Amino acid sequence: MRHQAAGSPPLWAVIPAGGAGTRLWPISRSTRPKFLLPLLGERSLLQQTVDRLAGLVAPERTLVVCGPAHAAQIARQLPELPADNILVEPAPRSSGPAIGLAAALIDRREPGAVMGSFAADHDVRDGAAFARAVRVAVAAAQEDSLVTIGRAPARPETGYGYIERTDEVVVETDEGSAFRASCFHEKPDREQAAGYLASGRYLWNASMFVWRAGTLLREMGRLQPELHAGVVRIAAGWETVERENLTTSLWAALPESSIDQGVLERAERVAVVPAAMGWSDVGDWHGLGDLLDHDHAGNSVRGELVQIGTTNSAVWSETGRLIALVGLDNVVVVDAPDALLVADRTKAQQVRHLVNRLREAGHGERL
C-alpha cells in the first residue's frame, strides 16, 4: 500500500527510562544509571534520545517514564519538558506497565494519536535514517499495525533479540517500507545468529515501537486484560487529587511483563521497518568500546593510557589516574573512585552477574 506522509497525526514520544545498566558497572550505578551519563559526547544518552526526536516530536508531546529516584535528575537534564510529562512509576514493573500507562494517558489526551516508544539509553549514529524509519513506522501505524523498527544485523550478534520479517509489504512510502513481521526470536547462540545473518530476513530488535495508542490498548486488553484494566484506571484518575493514592494502590498489583513478550509476540498485526541507522543498545563495555574512538592499536580510551603491546582493549578512567598496560589483548579496564573493574572483553556481558555477586556479598553501597 502506497502511503503519503501528508496528513499524518502529531506524534507522541514515550521514553522509558529505567534500569541500572548493570553491565556498565562500576560507572553505571542504581542512583546514576547509564541513561543519565554522558558516555558518548557531552550530553547524556537520555538527552541525546530527546535530541534525535526533536524534529519529529514537540516537547509537550514527549513523555518520560521513570522511577522516583531519577525523576529530579531527569527534570534537570530536560528543562524543556513540561513537569507533568515526567511520569513517575512507583516501582519497576518492566516495560509493559510503563508503556501501557503512557498509552492510556495519550489516548485520553488525544484520541487516535500515534505514539512511539524509544529507550532512553541507546545510541543512534545516523539521525536522518532514524527519522525516515520513524516516519515510515507512523504510516504503518495509521493502518492499525503495531510497528517495530529493526536494524539490519551487521554481524552474528548473540546479545540481541531478533525479528523475522516476511516479504509482505504493509506500507510503502517514498522513504521506505514496512513489512509484516512473522516472529520474534530471543537471543540466539552463535550458530543460529550466523544463520539469521545469512538469510537476510532477520533484524535486530532495537526496542523502538510505533503504534496508535488506542491500537496498543486494544491488543493489551485482549492479551493482558488485568494490565489493561489497571493502567486505564490509573489514567482515568491521573488529573485528579487521587493520582498518587490510586497509582500506588494499583501499580503493585499490575502483572510484571515486557511490552515485547506481553503484547508484541502474540499480537495479530505486527509490522517491522528495516533501518540502517547505526543503532546500538550500549549494552556492555565491549559494545561501548566499539562506539568510542580507537587508537592505532584498536584500543578505545577515556582517560590517560600508556601501553606496550596492548591491543583491542577498552579503557575508561574517572579518577584521573594514569593507567599503564603491558602485553594485553581484548581486555576491559574501568577505574572508578571506589572500584576497579578488569575483565576479558569477550565476557563483558557477565559484569551483570558480578553486580549480583557484589550485592550478595554486602557491597550494596557500591551498586
Secondary structure as UniProt FT lines:
FT   TURN            6..7
FT   STRAND          11..17
FT   HELIX           22..24
FT   TURN            25..27
FT   TURN            30..31
FT   HELIX           34..36
FT   HELIX           45..53
FT   TURN            54..56
FT   HELIX           59..61
FT   STRAND          62..66
FT   TURN            68..70
FT   HELIX           71..77
FT   TURN            79..80
FT   HELIX           83..85
FT   STRAND          86..88
FT   HELIX           95..109
FT   TURN            111..112
FT   STRAND          114..118
FT   TURN            120..121
FT   STRAND          123..124
FT   HELIX           127..141
FT   TURN            142..144
FT   STRAND          146..151
FT   STRAND          162..173
FT   TURN            174..175
FT   STRAND          176..185
FT   HELIX           190..199
FT   STRAND          202..212
FT   HELIX           213..223
FT   HELIX           225..236
FT   TURN            237..239
FT   TURN            241..242
FT   HELIX           243..251
FT   TURN            252..253
FT   HELIX           259..262
FT   HELIX           264..266
FT   STRAND          270..275
FT   STRAND          279..280
FT   HELIX           285..291
FT   TURN            296..297
FT   STRAND          300..302
FT   STRAND          305..308
FT   STRAND          314..317
FT   STRAND          323..326
FT   STRAND          331..336
FT   TURN            337..338
FT   STRAND          339..344
FT   HELIX           345..350
FT   HELIX           351..360
FT   TURN            361..362
FT   HELIX           364..366
//
